[in-house]
Amino acid sequence: MASLDQHLANIRQVWLDEPLPQRPGLRYLWTLLLAEVQNAFNQMTDTGQNWRTGETTLEFGPSQEEVQIPDSGMSKPLVVYTMDEANPHHYERVVDIVSRQNLITGYYGNRDGGGNLMPYFDSYHTAQKIAIYQKDGAGDWYASVRPVPASDAPSAVYKLIFADGAWAENAQLGSSVALTEYGQLFEVRAATLALSQAVWWADDEEKNAAKRKEKLSLLALAESRYGPNFDRFVTSLSGHKVSFRRSNW
């Protein structure tokens, strides 16, 4: 399983045929490679297949309408349900995820519904709907519920399972590439973008231009071989729709 530093070496040695040092530089290649892998990651996240997930808990205290989600790697929320680890007989219930505006306009019950659900579910989890959103331009995620827990209610804990989408933010040189079986494709695409910066002879731009043209033909051929396999893979995972995406809010 190749690591990111191995992929960087392949881009320079195999696909770009050892250009001069820093032409292009490793930082430039690193940025392009991460962007290509993250782009493929995003394609996967946009399918109906939840192929890589994370989870966290949301705790709402008395009269608390909104909480900050303690995880920044979320791409889209998948499901929220009630949890009570202290009660092995707790009846788990899924909470409907709605948009922030529909949390208000689509809910017709009491704002404080502390006593409404407890007799039926034998639980202090009052939330019927939950909205998950970003605000303030800071990139942090928040969640709000209706009904809001009563002022004298105990804290209620909910489990959030989400699609994990921020792969590139935590990538290190020794990390293995997400979708590692398509590593050659990511190398080819990063090398194609870096080709305009590649220099092999410091004093002969005519030879450099001819070399770039030669390498471009090779990279285009490699793209035609590797690209369709990845496209078919993504297509095979696509469902009928994507329920939530950050760009829709």
ZIBEL-V873734 format. One record per helix or strand of 3 or more residues. SS is the DSSP state (alpha for helix, beta for strand). FROM is the first residue (numbers start at 1). LEN is the number of residues. If there is no record, write none. Layout:
BEGIN
SS;FROM;LEN  SS;FROM;LEN
END
This chain:
BEGIN
alpha;4;12  alpha;26;20  beta;53;8  beta;66;3  beta;74;10  beta;94;5  alpha;100;6  alpha;118;4  beta;129;6  beta;141;6  beta;156;9  alpha;168;3  alpha;180;18  alpha;205;33  alpha;246;3
END
